Amino acid sequence: MQFFSGMVQLPWWGYALFVLVMTHITIVAVTIYLHRHSAHRALELHPLVNHFFRFWLWLTTGMRTREWTAIHRKHHARVETAEDPHSPQIVGIWTVLFAGAELYKKEALNADTLQRFGEGTPADWIERAVYTPHNVLGLGLMFVIDAVLFGPIGIVLWAIQMAWIPFFAAGVINGVGHYWGYRNFDTPDASRNILPWGILIGGEELHNNHHAYPTSARLSNKWWEFDIGWLYIRLLAGGGGGG
């Protein structure tokens, strides 16, 4: 019996492109919806865009909006202290870099954090009935989609999708972004701009800029810095432009 090889066969670069596109959409959902919109209220989103991002994050990360928002707000309120959920200055760079997802899960169990910092997050029917209680269901659906499309290779692609946010968002941004890089602003925390061109992680590479102006929807500051998340925001707003 021939083993199922999937509905779609691609060259190696086709699989790589698929992963990059899928993970990039997830990064965009995190930086625009969870970070700039939900946590900091730096911009408002059209209801259709808002719910697309919520659905996509349910499908590809299993993260709950209230938990992510509350944990990030607490990070800003308690930055570089023992109460900071993920400061490399407190728990060490390697812990945050490679176990950042575990730090996130631990803080998500803190009811006080969710109550104190989770205000204003979605509480509609679909959030209460699907996204919050069945947050792993989306991951299973994504697994089935990848496996049906690509067969055994799809399982590998799914695993990469699942590791993308825990490593790059929970690890690199929360870790390296408070440990190594350059600073435009003398903020009271250890935040750093990892790179001046925020492309791979949606503009979140410009972390020192963000800590200096946390309610700004634009993370770039100098003329030579680039925030791809801001480019997408301008395109969504119909205004074009980037930088």
Phi, psi and omega in degrees: 000128181285134181286138181298125184253007178098161181281339184232130173246130182235157168293168184303321183288336177292319177294319179297318180295320178301313180297317181297319179294313182297314181290330179291320176300320179296316177300317179297319178297320180293310186288321182276310185279301184292312189278296188285324181274300189286310185287319188247353181052038181280345178202159174254148181244146173301141182307324179291318178294316179305310184285330174301314180296319177300313180297315183297318179293324174298321183286327190244349181226333184073009180282139177268135183303315184297317181295311182299314182299312182296317181295319180290320178297321178294323177304315179291320183288332185237028189303135178060028173242176179296341179269353176294127183297338186204056179267121176293341176290339181258310186259353178101144184296320184289328177296313180291319184296315186253351178229023181300324179295325178291323176297321178297312181298321179296315181290330180295341178274354181277103183298327180295321178299314182294320181289318186282325187244001186260016183294143173084010179269161186303138177220030181281182186301313185292330177292315182288326187265334186235296191297319181279306183286336184238047185293337179274349180297321179298322179297321177295321178295319178297323177299313180298316180300311181297318182293319179292320181291315192238000180071213181304326178297327179298329178293322176294316179298319178299317180298322178294317178302318183291330182273345188299305181292313178305323181278306188284321181275303183289328183266298187291308183293310181289335181265289181299326180293352175236025185217320186221141177137194182250160182237127171273334187230142180273070180285159181284004177247185183260019184300145181226150167274117183290313179219153178281349182244101183274089183241304185298321183247030169072014183105348180293348176300336182270062192283325177294320176302318181295318180290334176287323180227075187294337180264009176273134178284346180255126183264342175281153182225314179276159183297334183266005176264151182226129180241102184293333176298320177294323176302313180295322178298315179296323178293319177296327180278355180079017185256354182063192174080169181199217176088000000 
